[in-house]
């Protein structure tokens, strides 16, 4: 029990001390994790567990949509992607459709990996202008 409390404290501190970029990466990782759990739950016919985890992914997508900074050219493209994923999540939840969740999982992994790459590029001053222009991210998602 003491280990559980220590881990929860560690997680809480990690979130409280994370940069906005790291928080975004944590959200992407969470979305991937919950999508994987939902897929497994559907395979094992655990409808309630699947529903709970799909809703978690839906909530993360909603967070991305409401916090999206619209001053960057890439924002419109990201909003379209987030809207599409959200609509597919609703469909997957209604039908408990593993195939739809696997499609979503692919997009989530791609977004997460692209975000990781953007974080690396942002540390390199030469690449910041290209990153802010959205070219790097859009190239990766094609």
TISE-731442 format. One line per field, with one value per residue: residue in one letter; residue number from 1; x, y, z of N, C-alpha, C in turn. Coordinates in Angstrom, 3 decimals. Each point is the difference from the previous one (the first is absolute). Layout:
% residues N
res	(A:...)
n	(NUM:...)
n_c1	(X:...)
n_c2	(Y:...)
n_c3	(Z:...)
ca_c1	(X:...)
ca_c2	(Y:...)
ca_c3	(Z:...)
c_c1	(X:...)
c_c2	(Y:...)
c_c3	(Z:...)
% end
This chain:
% residues 142
res	(X:X:X:X:X:X:X:X:X:X:X:X:X:X:X:X:X:X:X:X:X:X:X:X:X:X:X:X:X:X:X:X:X:X:X:X:X:X:X:X:X:X:X:X:X:X:X:X:X:X:X:X:X:X:X:X:X:X:X:X:X:X:X:X:X:X:X:X:X:X:X:X:X:X:X:X:X:X:X:X:X:X:X:X:X:X:X:X:X:X:X:X:X:X:X:X:X:X:X:X:X:X:X:X:X:X:X:X:X:X:X:X:X:X:X:X:X:X:X:X:X:X:X:X:X:X:X:X:X:X:X:X:X:X:X:X:X:X:X:X:X:X)
n	(1:2:3:4:5:6:7:8:9:10:11:12:13:14:15:16:17:18:19:20:21:22:23:24:25:26:27:28:29:30:31:32:33:34:35:36:37:38:39:40:41:42:43:44:45:46:47:48:49:50:51:52:53:54:55:56:57:58:59:60:61:62:63:64:65:66:67:68:69:70:71:72:73:74:75:76:77:78:79:80:81:82:83:84:85:86:87:88:89:90:91:92:93:94:95:96:97:98:99:100:101:102:103:104:105:106:107:108:109:110:111:112:113:114:115:116:117:118:119:120:121:122:123:124:125:126:127:128:129:130:131:132:133:134:135:136:137:138:139:140:141:142)
n_c1	(0.826:1.103:0.301:-1.281:0.056:1.149:-0.545:-1.113:0.819:0.733:-1.114:-0.517:1.165:-0.010:-1.288:0.160:1.057:-0.893:0.732:-0.554:1.211:0.568:-0.848:0.245:1.287:-0.173:-0.691:0.915:0.952:-0.733:-0.183:1.287:0.350:-0.875:0.472:1.238:-0.281:-0.571:1.026:0.846:-0.655:-0.013:1.280:0.042:-0.780:0.891:-1.287:-0.190:0.983:-0.492:-1.234:0.404:0.738:-1.022:-0.776:0.965:0.043:-1.335:0.173:0.977:-0.754:-0.964:0.880:0.413:-1.275:-0.308:1.152:-0.465:1.241:-1.010:1.034:0.152:0.643:0.715:-0.471:-0.261:1.181:0.588:-0.735:0.281:1.262:0.002:-0.652:0.819:1.067:-0.483:-0.292:1.210:0.451:-0.869:0.366:1.270:-0.355:-0.727:0.933:0.774:0.434:0.606:-0.492:-1.067:0.045:0.234:-0.966:-0.790:0.321:-0.126:-1.118:-0.415:0.453:-0.564:-1.082:0.032:0.316:-0.940:-0.781:0.417:-0.156:-1.179:-0.112:0.496:-0.777:-0.915:0.734:-0.153:0.705:0.778:-0.624:0.100:0.551:0.652:0.293:0.185:0.616:0.270:1.034:0.742:-0.936:-0.321:1.316:0.090:-1.065:0.739)
n_c2	(-1.194:-0.027:-1.064:-0.330:0.377:-0.630:-0.984:0.101:0.106:-0.997:-0.667:0.332:-0.259:-1.107:-0.072:0.239:-0.739:-0.596:0.150:1.027:0.001:-0.150:0.943:0.640:-0.266:0.378:1.010:0.193:-0.133:0.817:0.762:-0.194:0.219:0.991:0.377:-0.286:0.590:0.977:-0.071:-0.113:0.986:0.559:-0.319:0.454:0.753:0.911:0.049:-0.129:-0.874:-0.546:0.101:-0.384:-0.877:-0.315:0.111:-0.686:-0.757:-0.121:-0.141:-0.820:-0.552:0.026:-0.451:-0.830:-0.247:-0.014:-0.665:-0.338:0.400:0.779:0.534:-1.316:0.025:-0.762:0.996:0.535:-0.414:0.426:1.102:-0.043:-0.257:0.937:0.773:-0.395:0.077:1.154:0.270:-0.435:0.718:0.950:-0.149:0.012:1.017:0.550:-0.361:0.511:0.873:-1.140:-0.241:0.654:-0.658:-1.047:0.453:0.279:-1.193:-0.337:0.733:-0.551:-1.154:0.235:0.446:-1.027:-0.855:0.612:-0.051:-1.257:-0.197:0.583:-0.723:-1.020:0.250:0.168:-1.014:-0.201:1.101:-0.745:-0.918:0.978:0.720:-1.082:-0.229:1.286:-0.149:-1.061:0.320:-0.005:0.562:0.848:0.133:0.005:0.771:0.298)
n_c3	(0.000:0.732:-0.759:0.173:1.276:0.060:-0.712:0.737:1.037:-0.455:-0.326:1.171:0.562:-0.729:0.262:1.295:-0.268:-0.752:-1.088:-0.629:-0.556:1.200:0.421:-1.124:0.161:1.247:-0.512:-0.945:0.918:0.733:-1.064:-0.288:1.253:0.118:-1.175:0.378:1.144:-0.704:-0.831:1.002:0.564:-1.194:-0.181:1.242:-0.801:0.395:-0.263:1.302:0.067:-1.093:0.460:1.197:-0.657:-0.752:1.059:0.586:-1.080:0.039:1.299:-0.299:-0.952:0.898:0.869:-0.944:-0.223:1.286:0.048:-1.175:-0.154:-0.309:0.646:0.035:-1.166:0.787:0.727:-1.180:-0.425:1.109:-0.093:-1.279:0.312:0.957:-0.858:-0.954:0.775:0.409:-1.260:-0.351:1.040:-0.346:-1.263:0.360:0.755:-0.928:-0.873:0.938:-0.921:0.103:-1.199:0.401:1.147:-0.761:-0.797:1.026:0.466:-1.263:-0.048:1.133:-0.440:-1.165:0.608:0.828:-0.968:-0.693:1.077:0.200:-1.289:0.112:1.105:-0.691:-1.048:0.940:0.408:-1.311:0.315:-0.776:0.712:0.902:-0.947:-0.382:1.277:0.273:-1.138:0.753:-0.736:1.088:0.703:-0.948:-0.223:1.299:-0.063:-1.053)
ca_c1	(-0.826:0.899:0.533:-1.057:-0.034:1.224:-0.146:-0.976:0.688:0.940:-0.778:-0.525:1.125:0.403:-0.959:0.094:1.267:0.208:-0.229:-1.183:0.328:0.028:-1.386:-0.618:0.513:-0.658:-1.371:0.078:0.310:-1.209:-0.978:0.466:-0.186:-1.418:-0.494:0.452:-0.810:-1.345:0.078:0.107:-1.280:-0.957:0.384:-0.359:-1.435:-0.204:-0.624:0.097:1.401:0.216:-0.696:0.711:1.263:-0.298:-0.381:1.248:0.623:-0.860:0.284:1.308:-0.174:-0.704:1.010:0.809:-0.780:-0.279:1.238:0.772:0.362:-0.407:0.814:0.965:-0.623:-0.285:-1.148:-1.179:0.197:-0.120:-1.410:-0.668:0.407:-0.627:-1.431:-0.175:0.238:-1.116:-1.199:0.257:-0.084:-1.430:-0.430:0.614:-0.634:-1.369:-0.005:1.118:0.673:1.453:0.678:0.010:0.967:1.348:0.247:0.243:1.284:1.031:0.080:0.510:1.450:0.632:-0.020:0.930:1.363:0.253:0.174:1.343:0.956:-0.110:0.677:1.448:0.343:-0.145:1.229:1.018:-0.415:-0.088:-1.212:-1.202:-0.853:-0.668:-0.945:-1.140:-0.719:-0.807:0.432:0.542:-1.107:-0.852:0.727:-0.015:-1.349:-0.442)
ca_c2	(1.194:1.128:0.174:0.616:1.428:0.613:0.129:1.065:1.255:0.196:0.390:1.344:0.928:0.029:0.848:1.371:0.624:-0.169:1.143:-0.216:-0.972:-1.315:-0.351:-0.442:-1.345:-0.886:-0.225:-0.925:-1.330:-0.483:-0.371:-1.272:-1.022:-0.283:-0.625:-1.398:-0.686:-0.173:-1.063:-1.280:-0.228:-0.462:-1.374:-0.861:0.189:0.822:1.177:1.166:0.442:0.623:1.297:0.924:0.417:0.808:1.322:0.671:0.505:1.104:1.153:0.533:0.688:1.256:0.892:0.495:0.925:1.276:0.704:0.209:1.394:0.215:1.003:-0.666:-0.540:-1.435:-0.199:-0.425:-1.415:-0.794:-0.020:-0.960:-1.339:-0.256:-0.195:-1.307:-1.033:0.043:-0.609:-1.450:-0.541:-0.176:-1.165:-1.191:-0.250:-0.471:-1.344:-0.754:-0.413:-0.117:0.476:1.464:0.378:-0.219:1.126:1.159:-0.231:0.372:1.463:0.484:-0.263:0.915:1.330:-0.026:-0.057:1.286:0.971:-0.259:0.544:1.463:0.413:-0.079:1.071:1.290:0.231:0.399:1.331:0.085:-0.628:0.586:0.668:-1.043:-0.650:0.882:0.088:-1.198:-0.867:-1.254:-0.812:-0.437:-1.009:-1.249:-0.576:-0.412)
ca_c3	(0.000:0.045:-1.351:-0.801:0.341:-0.519:-1.444:-0.264:0.288:-1.112:-1.185:0.234:-0.131:-1.403:-0.713:0.507:-0.384:-1.440:-0.892:-0.841:-1.037:0.643:0.322:-1.249:-0.252:0.977:-0.476:-1.134:0.545:0.660:-1.026:-0.573:1.040:0.198:-1.229:0.076:1.018:-0.558:-1.010:0.727:0.673:-1.011:-0.326:1.126:0.235:1.191:-0.601:0.876:0.003:-1.309:0.021:0.897:-0.603:-1.199:0.512:0.387:-1.232:-0.452:0.853:-0.395:-1.280:0.296:0.583:-1.114:-0.819:0.674:0.330:-1.221:-0.246:-1.388:-0.688:-0.877:-1.212:0.130:0.894:-0.756:-0.347:1.229:0.408:-0.888:0.448:1.302:-0.230:-0.638:1.010:0.953:-0.591:-0.097:1.360:0.311:-0.775:0.606:1.293:-0.240:-0.582:0.599:-1.226:0.178:-1.213:0.041:1.030:-0.525:-0.902:0.869:0.661:-0.966:-0.042:1.284:0.035:-0.957:0.615:1.134:-0.506:-0.640:1.084:0.554:-0.961:0.072:1.236:-0.275:-0.939:0.679:0.768:-0.966:-0.476:-1.461:-0.513:0.594:-0.974:-0.777:0.897:0.227:-1.256:-0.102:-1.096:0.535:0.510:-1.102:-0.762:0.759:0.023:-1.344)
c_c1	(0.871:0.611:-1.005:-0.070:1.227:-0.103:-0.973:0.615:0.962:-0.747:-0.505:1.098:0.460:-0.912:0.160:1.267:0.278:-0.243:-1.279:0.248:0.007:-1.406:-0.736:0.454:-0.630:-1.433:-0.022:0.294:-1.206:-1.042:0.365:-0.262:-1.480:-0.632:0.404:-0.829:-1.401:-0.022:0.038:-1.321:-1.061:0.298:-0.452:-1.460:-0.303:-0.516:0.183:1.425:0.328:-0.614:0.770:1.266:-0.186:-0.385:1.238:0.704:-0.816:0.285:1.341:-0.117:-0.716:0.966:0.889:-0.769:-0.187:1.267:0.864:0.220:-0.197:0.837:1.024:-0.716:-0.411:-1.285:-1.236:0.088:-0.147:-1.453:-0.783:0.320:-0.688:-1.501:-0.277:0.179:-1.163:-1.253:0.165:-0.057:-1.453:-0.540:0.535:-0.677:-1.419:-0.036:1.023:0.819:1.515:0.747:0.084:1.011:1.439:0.382:0.374:1.364:1.162:0.180:0.601:1.509:0.749:0.059:1.008:1.442:0.403:0.243:1.385:1.064:-0.023:0.693:1.515:0.429:-0.067:1.232:1.142:-0.419:-0.159:-1.327:-1.281:-0.909:-0.752:-1.068:-1.243:-0.841:-0.876:0.455:0.459:-1.152:-0.859:0.688:-0.106:-1.367:-0.475:0.315)
c_c2	(1.260:0.279:0.676:1.490:0.726:0.221:1.116:1.371:0.347:0.481:1.423:1.049:0.119:0.921:1.454:0.716:-0.077:1.311:-0.258:-1.048:-1.427:-0.463:-0.499:-1.413:-1.009:-0.316:-0.952:-1.417:-0.610:-0.458:-1.334:-1.139:-0.384:-0.654:-1.475:-0.803:-0.273:-1.116:-1.360:-0.346:-0.499:-1.448:-0.978:0.152:0.715:1.366:1.246:0.559:0.691:1.399:1.027:0.532:0.782:1.416:0.779:0.576:1.175:1.263:0.642:0.750:1.333:1.019:0.573:1.044:1.352:0.783:0.287:1.493:0.291:1.036:-0.616:-0.613:-1.474:-0.280:-0.522:-1.482:-0.899:-0.090:-0.994:-1.435:-0.352:-0.244:-1.377:-1.121:-0.050:-0.655:-1.516:-0.664:-0.238:-1.238:-1.294:-0.350:-0.533:-1.456:-0.946:-0.645:0.069:0.563:1.527:0.478:-0.203:1.091:1.242:-0.116:0.369:1.509:0.557:-0.216:0.962:1.418:0.089:0.042:1.307:1.073:-0.165:0.612:1.528:0.530:-0.016:1.157:1.374:0.336:0.468:1.337:0.112:-0.520:0.652:0.660:-1.015:-0.682:0.866:0.163:-1.232:-0.971:-1.355:-0.911:-0.509:-1.059:-1.345:-0.678:-0.463:-1.444)
c_c3	(0.000:-1.368:-0.910:0.263:-0.531:-1.503:-0.349:0.253:-1.124:-1.246:0.130:-0.171:-1.448:-0.802:0.419:-0.459:-1.507:-0.754:-0.795:-1.096:0.562:0.386:-1.241:-0.338:0.963:-0.436:-1.188:0.484:0.701:-1.003:-0.636:0.985:0.142:-1.226:-0.025:1.002:-0.547:-1.042:0.678:0.685:-0.984:-0.375:1.084:0.427:1.329:-0.458:0.862:0.043:-1.325:-0.016:0.829:-0.664:-1.290:0.430:0.453:-1.221:-0.543:0.812:-0.341:-1.321:0.208:0.597:-1.097:-0.809:0.696:0.335:-1.222:-0.230:-1.484:-0.737:-0.949:-1.205:0.122:0.793:-0.718:-0.367:1.224:0.454:-0.851:0.420:1.320:-0.152:-0.603:1.024:0.990:-0.563:-0.136:1.378:0.404:-0.706:0.631:1.321:-0.166:-0.439:0.626:-1.120:0.162:-1.211:-0.031:1.040:-0.470:-0.994:0.815:0.666:-0.928:-0.085:1.283:0.120:-0.915:0.569:1.143:-0.495:-0.676:1.061:0.645:-0.904:0.031:1.250:-0.194:-0.893:0.666:0.832:-0.899:-0.607:-1.511:-0.529:0.509:-1.030:-0.849:0.840:0.178:-1.261:-0.212:-1.064:0.509:0.440:-1.148:-0.847:0.679:-0.057:-1.356:-0.260)
% end
